[in-house]
Amino acid sequence: MSTNTTGRWEYHIEKVYGVLSVERLNALGADRWDLVSAATGVDNAQVLIFKRPGATLAEQITIDQRTRVQGEREAGA
């Protein structure tokens, strides 16, 4: 389980028909997603709910700066 020092959480929902691959689970884990709930939906899909700690202010500023720079690069290309 992740430690949350920001007091905020991000959530992600995956609907899975069949089996979720090991590769997908590893990718979610690499992105710090923790599985917190699983249920069967009305359409027999598995509904998986993941959460991870929200970004700190310093991390969010860095993310926003990176997004802005990438946008500027793409606009100039």
mmCIF file as gemmi writes it, N, C-alpha and C atoms, coordinates in Angstrom:
data_model
loop_
_atom_site.group_PDB
_atom_site.id
_atom_site.type_symbol
_atom_site.label_atom_id
_atom_site.label_alt_id
_atom_site.label_comp_id
_atom_site.label_asym_id
_atom_site.label_entity_id
_atom_site.label_seq_id
_atom_site.pdbx_PDB_ins_code
_atom_site.Cartn_x
_atom_site.Cartn_y
_atom_site.Cartn_z
_atom_site.occupancy
_atom_site.B_iso_or_equiv
_atom_site.pdbx_formal_charge
_atom_site.auth_seq_id
_atom_site.auth_asym_id
_atom_site.pdbx_PDB_model_num
ATOM 1 N N . MET Axp A 1 ? 0.848 -1.179 0 1 0 ? 1 A 1
ATOM 2 C CA . MET Axp A 1 ? 0 0 0 1 0 ? 1 A 1
ATOM 3 C C . MET Axp A 1 ? 0.888 1.234 0 1 0 ? 1 A 1
ATOM 4 N N . SER Axp A 2 ? 0.525 2.234 -0.758 1 0 ? 2 A 1
ATOM 5 C CA . SER Axp A 2 ? 1.298 3.47 -0.862 1 0 ? 2 A 1
ATOM 6 C C . SER Axp A 2 ? 1.104 4.356 0.356 1 0 ? 2 A 1
ATOM 7 N N . THR Axp A 3 ? 2.147 5.089 0.69 1 0 ? 3 A 1
ATOM 8 C CA . THR Axp A 3 ? 2.062 6.089 1.74 1 0 ? 3 A 1
ATOM 9 C C . THR Axp A 3 ? 1.631 7.4 1.103 1 0 ? 3 A 1
ATOM 10 N N . ASN Axp A 4 ? 0.696 8.088 1.733 1 0 ? 4 A 1
ATOM 11 C CA . ASN Axp A 4 ? 0.185 9.335 1.173 1 0 ? 4 A 1
ATOM 12 C C . ASN Axp A 4 ? 0.54 10.481 2.097 1 0 ? 4 A 1
ATOM 13 N N . THR Axp A 5 ? 1.46 11.347 1.632 1 0 ? 5 A 1
ATOM 14 C CA . THR Axp A 5 ? 1.844 12.506 2.431 1 0 ? 5 A 1
ATOM 15 C C . THR Axp A 5 ? 1.123 13.765 1.988 1 0 ? 5 A 1
ATOM 16 N N . THR Axp A 6 ? 0.388 13.689 0.868 1 0 ? 6 A 1
ATOM 17 C CA . THR Axp A 6 ? -0.299 14.88 0.352 1 0 ? 6 A 1
ATOM 18 C C . THR Axp A 6 ? -1.718 15.009 0.885 1 0 ? 6 A 1
ATOM 19 N N . GLY Axp A 7 ? -2.285 13.915 1.37 1 0 ? 7 A 1
ATOM 20 C CA . GLY Axp A 7 ? -3.676 13.939 1.814 1 0 ? 7 A 1
ATOM 21 C C . GLY Axp A 7 ? -4.668 13.846 0.668 1 0 ? 7 A 1
ATOM 22 N N . ARG Axp A 8 ? -4.176 13.767 -0.564 1 0 ? 8 A 1
ATOM 23 C CA . ARG Axp A 8 ? -5.05 13.647 -1.746 1 0 ? 8 A 1
ATOM 24 C C . ARG Axp A 8 ? -4.773 12.322 -2.43 1 0 ? 8 A 1
ATOM 25 N N . TRP Axp A 9 ? -5.777 11.803 -3.092 1 0 ? 9 A 1
ATOM 26 C CA . TRP Axp A 9 ? -5.636 10.553 -3.836 1 0 ? 9 A 1
ATOM 27 C C . TRP Axp A 9 ? -6.078 10.749 -5.272 1 0 ? 9 A 1
ATOM 28 N N . GLU Axp A 10 ? -5.471 9.999 -6.162 1 0 ? 10 A 1
ATOM 29 C CA . GLU Axp A 10 ? -5.925 9.888 -7.547 1 0 ? 10 A 1
ATOM 30 C C . GLU Axp A 10 ? -6.548 8.504 -7.674 1 0 ? 10 A 1
ATOM 31 N N . TYR Axp A 11 ? -7.576 8.384 -8.498 1 0 ? 11 A 1
ATOM 32 C CA . TYR Axp A 11 ? -8.251 7.101 -8.691 1 0 ? 11 A 1
ATOM 33 C C . TYR Axp A 11 ? -8.252 6.737 -10.172 1 0 ? 11 A 1
ATOM 34 N N . HIS Axp A 12 ? -8.251 5.445 -10.425 1 0 ? 12 A 1
ATOM 35 C CA . HIS Axp A 12 ? -8.261 4.92 -11.791 1 0 ? 12 A 1
ATOM 36 C C . HIS Axp A 12 ? -9.165 3.689 -11.807 1 0 ? 12 A 1
ATOM 37 N N . ILE Axp A 13 ? -10.044 3.597 -12.789 1 0 ? 13 A 1
ATOM 38 C CA . ILE Axp A 13 ? -10.956 2.458 -12.905 1 0 ? 13 A 1
ATOM 39 C C . ILE Axp A 13 ? -10.66 1.723 -14.21 1 0 ? 13 A 1
ATOM 40 N N . GLU Axp A 14 ? -10.513 0.412 -14.105 1 0 ? 14 A 1
ATOM 41 C CA . GLU Axp A 14 ? -10.321 -0.448 -15.278 1 0 ? 14 A 1
ATOM 42 C C . GLU Axp A 14 ? -11.503 -1.399 -15.365 1 0 ? 14 A 1
ATOM 43 N N . LYS Axp A 15 ? -12.112 -1.495 -16.536 1 0 ? 15 A 1
ATOM 44 C CA . LYS Axp A 15 ? -13.123 -2.533 -16.792 1 0 ? 15 A 1
ATOM 45 C C . LYS Axp A 15 ? -12.423 -3.616 -17.588 1 0 ? 15 A 1
ATOM 46 N N . VAL Axp A 16 ? -12.485 -4.836 -17.077 1 0 ? 16 A 1
ATOM 47 C CA . VAL Axp A 16 ? -11.764 -5.941 -17.695 1 0 ? 16 A 1
ATOM 48 C C . VAL Axp A 16 ? -12.752 -7.012 -18.129 1 0 ? 16 A 1
ATOM 49 N N . TYR Axp A 17 ? -12.68 -7.371 -19.387 1 0 ? 17 A 1
ATOM 50 C CA . TYR Axp A 17 ? -13.455 -8.483 -19.921 1 0 ? 17 A 1
ATOM 51 C C . TYR Axp A 17 ? -12.464 -9.619 -20.127 1 0 ? 17 A 1
ATOM 52 N N . GLY Axp A 18 ? -12.59 -10.674 -19.363 1 0 ? 18 A 1
ATOM 53 C CA . GLY Axp A 18 ? -11.617 -11.758 -19.44 1 0 ? 18 A 1
ATOM 54 C C . GLY Axp A 18 ? -10.57 -11.594 -18.358 1 0 ? 18 A 1
ATOM 55 N N . VAL Axp A 19 ? -9.306 -11.686 -18.753 1 0 ? 19 A 1
ATOM 56 C CA . VAL Axp A 19 ? -8.207 -11.676 -17.791 1 0 ? 19 A 1
ATOM 57 C C . VAL Axp A 19 ? -7.317 -10.457 -18.024 1 0 ? 19 A 1
ATOM 58 N N . LEU Axp A 20 ? -6.965 -9.778 -16.953 1 0 ? 20 A 1
ATOM 59 C CA . LEU Axp A 20 ? -6.011 -8.669 -17.033 1 0 ? 20 A 1
ATOM 60 C C . LEU Axp A 20 ? -4.616 -9.262 -17.124 1 0 ? 20 A 1
ATOM 61 N N . SER Axp A 21 ? -3.85 -8.853 -18.111 1 0 ? 21 A 1
ATOM 62 C CA . SER Axp A 21 ? -2.538 -9.449 -18.343 1 0 ? 21 A 1
ATOM 63 C C . SER Axp A 21 ? -1.537 -9.049 -17.26 1 0 ? 21 A 1
ATOM 64 N N . VAL Axp A 22 ? -0.55 -9.894 -17.088 1 0 ? 22 A 1
ATOM 65 C CA . VAL Axp A 22 ? 0.528 -9.61 -16.145 1 0 ? 22 A 1
ATOM 66 C C . VAL Axp A 22 ? 1.253 -8.332 -16.563 1 0 ? 22 A 1
ATOM 67 N N . GLU Axp A 23 ? 1.404 -8.143 -17.858 1 0 ? 23 A 1
ATOM 68 C CA . GLU Axp A 23 ? 2.079 -6.943 -18.357 1 0 ? 23 A 1
ATOM 69 C C . GLU Axp A 23 ? 1.316 -5.685 -17.953 1 0 ? 23 A 1
ATOM 70 N N . ARG Axp A 24 ? -0.015 -5.735 -18.061 1 0 ? 24 A 1
ATOM 71 C CA . ARG Axp A 24 ? -0.835 -4.572 -17.681 1 0 ? 24 A 1
ATOM 72 C C . ARG Axp A 24 ? -0.744 -4.327 -16.182 1 0 ? 24 A 1
ATOM 73 N N . LEU Axp A 25 ? -0.812 -5.405 -15.39 1 0 ? 25 A 1
ATOM 74 C CA . LEU Axp A 25 ? -0.679 -5.252 -13.94 1 0 ? 25 A 1
ATOM 75 C C . LEU Axp A 25 ? 0.68 -4.666 -13.572 1 0 ? 25 A 1
ATOM 76 N N . ASN Axp A 26 ? 1.737 -5.129 -14.222 1 0 ? 26 A 1
ATOM 77 C CA . ASN Axp A 26 ? 3.067 -4.584 -13.958 1 0 ? 26 A 1
ATOM 78 C C . ASN Axp A 26 ? 3.158 -3.113 -14.341 1 0 ? 26 A 1
ATOM 79 N N . ALA Axp A 27 ? 2.512 -2.735 -15.45 1 0 ? 27 A 1
ATOM 80 C CA . ALA Axp A 27 ? 2.519 -1.33 -15.869 1 0 ? 27 A 1
ATOM 81 C C . ALA Axp A 27 ? 1.783 -0.459 -14.844 1 0 ? 27 A 1
ATOM 82 N N . LEU Axp A 28 ? 0.645 -0.944 -14.357 1 0 ? 28 A 1
ATOM 83 C CA . LEU Axp A 28 ? -0.088 -0.195 -13.333 1 0 ? 28 A 1
ATOM 84 C C . LEU Axp A 28 ? 0.746 -0.064 -12.06 1 0 ? 28 A 1
ATOM 85 N N . GLY Axp A 29 ? 1.401 -1.144 -11.658 1 0 ? 29 A 1
ATOM 86 C CA . GLY Axp A 29 ? 2.26 -1.101 -10.478 1 0 ? 29 A 1
ATOM 87 C C . GLY Axp A 29 ? 3.432 -0.15 -10.655 1 0 ? 29 A 1
ATOM 88 N N . ALA Axp A 30 ? 4.013 -0.13 -11.842 1 0 ? 30 A 1
ATOM 89 C CA . ALA Axp A 30 ? 5.134 0.777 -12.112 1 0 ? 30 A 1
ATOM 90 C C . ALA Axp A 30 ? 4.694 2.232 -12.02 1 0 ? 30 A 1
ATOM 91 N N . ASP Axp A 31 ? 3.415 2.484 -12.318 1 0 ? 31 A 1
ATOM 92 C CA . ASP Axp A 31 ? 2.869 3.841 -12.209 1 0 ? 31 A 1
ATOM 93 C C . ASP Axp A 31 ? 2.309 4.115 -10.818 1 0 ? 31 A 1
ATOM 94 N N . ARG Axp A 32 ? 2.62 3.23 -9.853 1 0 ? 32 A 1
ATOM 95 C CA . ARG Axp A 32 ? 2.27 3.383 -8.434 1 0 ? 32 A 1
ATOM 96 C C . ARG Axp A 32 ? 0.79 3.167 -8.133 1 0 ? 32 A 1
ATOM 97 N N . TRP Axp A 33 ? 0.031 2.522 -9.02 1 0 ? 33 A 1
ATOM 98 C CA . TRP Axp A 33 ? -1.377 2.261 -8.755 1 0 ? 33 A 1
ATOM 99 C C . TRP Axp A 33 ? -1.513 1.053 -7.846 1 0 ? 33 A 1
ATOM 100 N N . ASP Axp A 34 ? -2.321 1.164 -6.788 1 0 ? 34 A 1
ATOM 101 C CA . ASP Axp A 34 ? -2.634 0.07 -5.87 1 0 ? 34 A 1
ATOM 102 C C . ASP Axp A 34 ? -4.1 -0.328 -6.067 1 0 ? 34 A 1
ATOM 103 N N . LEU Axp A 35 ? -4.344 -1.637 -6.213 1 0 ? 35 A 1
ATOM 104 C CA . LEU Axp A 35 ? -5.718 -2.129 -6.329 1 0 ? 35 A 1
ATOM 105 C C . LEU Axp A 35 ? -6.394 -2.03 -4.975 1 0 ? 35 A 1
ATOM 106 N N . VAL Axp A 36 ? -7.543 -1.357 -4.919 1 0 ? 36 A 1
ATOM 107 C CA . VAL Axp A 36 ? -8.253 -1.197 -3.652 1 0 ? 36 A 1
ATOM 108 C C . VAL Axp A 36 ? -9.621 -1.867 -3.649 1 0 ? 36 A 1
ATOM 109 N N . SER Axp A 37 ? -10.157 -2.187 -4.835 1 0 ? 37 A 1
ATOM 110 C CA . SER Axp A 37 ? -11.464 -2.827 -4.88 1 0 ? 37 A 1
ATOM 111 C C . SER Axp A 37 ? -11.652 -3.529 -6.215 1 0 ? 37 A 1
ATOM 112 N N . ALA Axp A 38 ? -12.398 -4.622 -6.168 1 0 ? 38 A 1
ATOM 113 C CA . ALA Axp A 38 ? -12.748 -5.357 -7.387 1 0 ? 38 A 1
ATOM 114 C C . ALA Axp A 38 ? -14.184 -5.838 -7.254 1 0 ? 38 A 1
ATOM 115 N N . ALA Axp A 39 ? -14.948 -5.718 -8.332 1 0 ? 39 A 1
ATOM 116 C CA . ALA Axp A 39 ? -16.344 -6.155 -8.329 1 0 ? 39 A 1
ATOM 117 C C . ALA Axp A 39 ? -16.718 -6.58 -9.737 1 0 ? 39 A 1
ATOM 118 N N . THR Axp A 40 ? -17.812 -7.312 -9.847 1 0 ? 40 A 1
ATOM 119 C CA . THR Axp A 40 ? -18.332 -7.695 -11.155 1 0 ? 40 A 1
ATOM 120 C C . THR Axp A 40 ? -19.421 -6.706 -11.543 1 0 ? 40 A 1
ATOM 121 N N . GLY Axp A 41 ? -19.271 -6.114 -12.735 1 0 ? 41 A 1
ATOM 122 C CA . GLY Axp A 41 ? -20.246 -5.148 -13.216 1 0 ? 41 A 1
ATOM 123 C C . GLY Axp A 41 ? -21.488 -5.819 -13.775 1 0 ? 41 A 1
ATOM 124 N N . VAL Axp A 42 ? -22.467 -5.009 -14.125 1 0 ? 42 A 1
ATOM 125 C CA . VAL Axp A 42 ? -23.729 -5.501 -14.677 1 0 ? 42 A 1
ATOM 126 C C . VAL Axp A 42 ? -23.496 -6.299 -15.956 1 0 ? 42 A 1
ATOM 127 N N . ASP Axp A 43 ? -22.508 -5.886 -16.738 1 0 ? 43 A 1
ATOM 128 C CA . ASP Axp A 43 ? -22.22 -6.558 -18.011 1 0 ? 43 A 1
ATOM 129 C C . ASP Axp A 43 ? -21.198 -7.687 -17.856 1 0 ? 43 A 1
ATOM 130 N N . ASN Axp A 44 ? -21.01 -8.18 -16.622 1 0 ? 44 A 1
ATOM 131 C CA . ASN Axp A 44 ? -20.077 -9.265 -16.29 1 0 ? 44 A 1
ATOM 132 C C . ASN Axp A 44 ? -18.613 -8.891 -16.459 1 0 ? 44 A 1
ATOM 133 N N . ALA Axp A 45 ? -18.318 -7.624 -16.652 1 0 ? 45 A 1
ATOM 134 C CA . ALA Axp A 45 ? -16.927 -7.175 -16.674 1 0 ? 45 A 1
ATOM 135 C C . ALA Axp A 45 ? -16.44 -7.058 -15.232 1 0 ? 45 A 1
ATOM 136 N N . GLN Axp A 46 ? -15.165 -7.292 -15.038 1 0 ? 46 A 1
ATOM 137 C CA . GLN Axp A 46 ? -14.556 -7.041 -13.737 1 0 ? 46 A 1
ATOM 138 C C . GLN Axp A 46 ? -14.235 -5.552 -13.675 1 0 ? 46 A 1
ATOM 139 N N . VAL Axp A 47 ? -14.685 -4.905 -12.621 1 0 ? 47 A 1
ATOM 140 C CA . VAL Axp A 47 ? -14.42 -3.483 -12.423 1 0 ? 47 A 1
ATOM 141 C C . VAL Axp A 47 ? -13.369 -3.383 -11.327 1 0 ? 47 A 1
ATOM 142 N N . LEU Axp A 48 ? -12.19 -2.883 -11.695 1 0 ? 48 A 1
ATOM 143 C CA . LEU Axp A 48 ? -11.076 -2.777 -10.762 1 0 ? 48 A 1
ATOM 144 C C . LEU Axp A 48 ? -10.833 -1.306 -10.453 1 0 ? 48 A 1
ATOM 145 N N . ILE Axp A 49 ? -10.76 -0.987 -9.176 1 0 ? 49 A 1
ATOM 146 C CA . ILE Axp A 49 ? -10.53 0.397 -8.764 1 0 ? 49 A 1
ATOM 147 C C . ILE Axp A 49 ? -9.152 0.476 -8.125 1 0 ? 49 A 1
ATOM 148 N N . PHE Axp A 50 ? -8.337 1.371 -8.648 1 0 ? 50 A 1
ATOM 149 C CA . PHE Axp A 50 ? -6.982 1.589 -8.162 1 0 ? 50 A 1
ATOM 150 C C . PHE Axp A 50 ? -6.885 3.002 -7.596 1 0 ? 50 A 1
ATOM 151 N N . LYS Axp A 51 ? -5.936 3.19 -6.669 1 0 ? 51 A 1
ATOM 152 C CA . LYS Axp A 51 ? -5.657 4.542 -6.195 1 0 ? 51 A 1
ATOM 153 C C . LYS Axp A 51 ? -4.164 4.687 -5.972 1 0 ? 51 A 1
ATOM 154 N N . ARG Axp A 52 ? -3.711 5.933 -5.99 1 0 ? 52 A 1
ATOM 155 C CA . ARG Axp A 52 ? -2.321 6.251 -5.674 1 0 ? 52 A 1
ATOM 156 C C . ARG Axp A 52 ? -2.29 7.641 -5.057 1 0 ? 52 A 1
ATOM 157 N N . PRO Axp A 53 ? -1.232 7.943 -4.317 1 0 ? 53 A 1
ATOM 158 C CA . PRO Axp A 53 ? -1.142 9.269 -3.709 1 0 ? 53 A 1
ATOM 159 C C . PRO Axp A 53 ? -1.124 10.352 -4.792 1 0 ? 53 A 1
ATOM 160 N N . GLY Axp A 54 ? -1.805 11.458 -4.509 1 0 ? 54 A 1
ATOM 161 C CA . GLY Axp A 54 ? -1.775 12.596 -5.423 1 0 ? 54 A 1
ATOM 162 C C . GLY Axp A 54 ? -0.413 13.255 -5.407 1 0 ? 54 A 1
ATOM 163 N N . ALA Axp A 55 ? -0.127 14 -6.438 1 0 ? 55 A 1
ATOM 164 C CA . ALA Axp A 55 ? 1.159 14.683 -6.553 1 0 ? 55 A 1
ATOM 165 C C . ALA Axp A 55 ? 1.284 15.779 -5.497 1 0 ? 55 A 1
ATOM 166 N N . THR Axp A 56 ? 2.499 15.937 -4.99 1 0 ? 56 A 1
ATOM 167 C CA . THR Axp A 56 ? 2.766 17.064 -4.1 1 0 ? 56 A 1
ATOM 168 C C . THR Axp A 56 ? 2.774 18.33 -4.936 1 0 ? 56 A 1
ATOM 169 N N . LEU Axp A 57 ? 2.777 19.475 -4.296 1 0 ? 57 A 1
ATOM 170 C CA . LEU Axp A 57 ? 2.818 20.741 -5.028 1 0 ? 57 A 1
ATOM 171 C C . LEU Axp A 57 ? 4.054 20.812 -5.915 1 0 ? 57 A 1
ATOM 172 N N . ALA Axp A 58 ? 5.213 20.405 -5.394 1 0 ? 58 A 1
ATOM 173 C CA . ALA Axp A 58 ? 6.449 20.444 -6.188 1 0 ? 58 A 1
ATOM 174 C C . ALA Axp A 58 ? 6.346 19.519 -7.398 1 0 ? 58 A 1
ATOM 175 N N . GLU Axp A 59 ? 5.781 18.322 -7.203 1 0 ? 59 A 1
ATOM 176 C CA . GLU Axp A 59 ? 5.611 17.398 -8.324 1 0 ? 59 A 1
ATOM 177 C C . GLU Axp A 59 ? 4.634 17.953 -9.341 1 0 ? 59 A 1
ATOM 178 N N . GLN Axp A 60 ? 3.54 18.566 -8.892 1 0 ? 60 A 1
ATOM 179 C CA . GLN Axp A 60 ? 2.544 19.107 -9.81 1 0 ? 60 A 1
ATOM 180 C C . GLN Axp A 60 ? 3.114 20.247 -10.631 1 0 ? 60 A 1
ATOM 181 N N . ILE Axp A 61 ? 3.936 21.094 -10.01 1 0 ? 61 A 1
ATOM 182 C CA . ILE Axp A 61 ? 4.575 22.186 -10.753 1 0 ? 61 A 1
ATOM 183 C C . ILE Axp A 61 ? 5.465 21.604 -11.836 1 0 ? 61 A 1
ATOM 184 N N . THR Axp A 62 ? 6.23 20.566 -11.5 1 0 ? 62 A 1
ATOM 185 C CA . THR Axp A 62 ? 7.106 19.923 -12.482 1 0 ? 62 A 1
ATOM 186 C C . THR Axp A 62 ? 6.296 19.314 -13.616 1 0 ? 62 A 1
ATOM 187 N N . ILE Axp A 63 ? 5.203 18.643 -13.298 1 0 ? 63 A 1
ATOM 188 C CA . ILE Axp A 63 ? 4.335 18.046 -14.317 1 0 ? 63 A 1
ATOM 189 C C . ILE Axp A 63 ? 3.771 19.137 -15.226 1 0 ? 63 A 1
ATOM 190 N N . ASP Axp A 64 ? 3.291 20.231 -14.638 1 0 ? 64 A 1
ATOM 191 C CA . ASP Axp A 64 ? 2.732 21.329 -15.425 1 0 ? 64 A 1
ATOM 192 C C . ASP Axp A 64 ? 3.788 21.952 -16.329 1 0 ? 64 A 1
ATOM 193 N N . GLN Axp A 65 ? 5.002 22.128 -15.824 1 0 ? 65 A 1
ATOM 194 C CA . GLN Axp A 65 ? 6.08 22.691 -16.638 1 0 ? 65 A 1
ATOM 195 C C . GLN Axp A 65 ? 6.417 21.769 -17.806 1 0 ? 65 A 1
ATOM 196 N N . ARG Axp A 66 ? 6.509 20.469 -17.543 1 0 ? 66 A 1
ATOM 197 C CA . ARG Axp A 66 ? 6.83 19.513 -18.596 1 0 ? 66 A 1
ATOM 198 C C . ARG Axp A 66 ? 5.757 19.52 -19.68 1 0 ? 66 A 1
ATOM 199 N N . THR Axp A 67 ? 4.499 19.571 -19.261 1 0 ? 67 A 1
ATOM 200 C CA . THR Axp A 67 ? 3.386 19.601 -20.212 1 0 ? 67 A 1
ATOM 201 C C . THR Axp A 67 ? 3.455 20.859 -21.077 1 0 ? 67 A 1
ATOM 202 N N . ARG Axp A 68 ? 3.756 21.993 -20.438 1 0 ? 68 A 1
ATOM 203 C CA . ARG Axp A 68 ? 3.849 23.256 -21.179 1 0 ? 68 A 1
ATOM 204 C C . ARG Axp A 68 ? 4.984 23.207 -22.192 1 0 ? 68 A 1
ATOM 205 N N . VAL Axp A 69 ? 6.15 22.709 -21.787 1 0 ? 69 A 1
ATOM 206 C CA . VAL Axp A 69 ? 7.31 22.646 -22.681 1 0 ? 69 A 1
ATOM 207 C C . VAL Axp A 69 ? 7.032 21.694 -23.839 1 0 ? 69 A 1
ATOM 208 N N . GLN Axp A 70 ? 6.411 20.554 -23.566 1 0 ? 70 A 1
ATOM 209 C CA . GLN Axp A 70 ? 6.083 19.61 -24.631 1 0 ? 70 A 1
ATOM 210 C C . GLN Axp A 70 ? 5.116 20.23 -25.621 1 0 ? 70 A 1
ATOM 211 N N . GLY Axp A 71 ? 4.134 20.985 -25.119 1 0 ? 71 A 1
ATOM 212 C CA . GLY Axp A 71 ? 3.184 21.676 -25.991 1 0 ? 71 A 1
ATOM 213 C C . GLY Axp A 71 ? 3.875 22.7 -26.868 1 0 ? 71 A 1
ATOM 214 N N . GLU Axp A 72 ? 4.819 23.436 -26.287 1 0 ? 72 A 1
ATOM 215 C CA . GLU Axp A 72 ? 5.558 24.432 -27.052 1 0 ? 72 A 1
ATOM 216 C C . GLU Axp A 72 ? 6.415 23.767 -28.124 1 0 ? 72 A 1
ATOM 217 N N . ARG Axp A 73 ? 7.032 22.634 -27.811 1 0 ? 73 A 1
ATOM 218 C CA . ARG Axp A 73 ? 7.853 21.906 -28.787 1 0 ? 73 A 1
ATOM 219 C C . ARG Axp A 73 ? 7.006 21.392 -29.939 1 0 ? 73 A 1
ATOM 220 N N . GLU Axp A 74 ? 5.823 20.844 -29.606 1 0 ? 74 A 1
ATOM 221 C CA . GLU Axp A 74 ? 4.944 20.322 -30.637 1 0 ? 74 A 1
ATOM 222 C C . GLU Axp A 74 ? 4.404 21.441 -31.525 1 0 ? 74 A 1
ATOM 223 N N . ALA Axp A 75 ? 4.132 22.597 -30.938 1 0 ? 75 A 1
ATOM 224 C CA . ALA Axp A 75 ? 3.63 23.732 -31.711 1 0 ? 75 A 1
ATOM 225 C C . ALA Axp A 75 ? 4.705 24.266 -32.656 1 0 ? 75 A 1
ATOM 226 N N . GLY Axp A 76 ? 5.964 24.174 -32.22 1 0 ? 76 A 1
ATOM 227 C CA . GLY Axp A 76 ? 7.068 24.662 -33.037 1 0 ? 76 A 1
ATOM 228 C C . GLY Axp A 76 ? 7.522 23.689 -34.101 1 0 ? 76 A 1
ATOM 229 N N . ALA Axp A 77 ? 7.066 22.437 -34.001 1 0 ? 77 A 1
ATOM 230 C CA . ALA Axp A 77 ? 7.512 21.405 -34.947 1 0 ? 77 A 1
ATOM 231 C C . ALA Axp A 77 ? 6.787 21.473 -36.257 1 0 ? 77 A 1
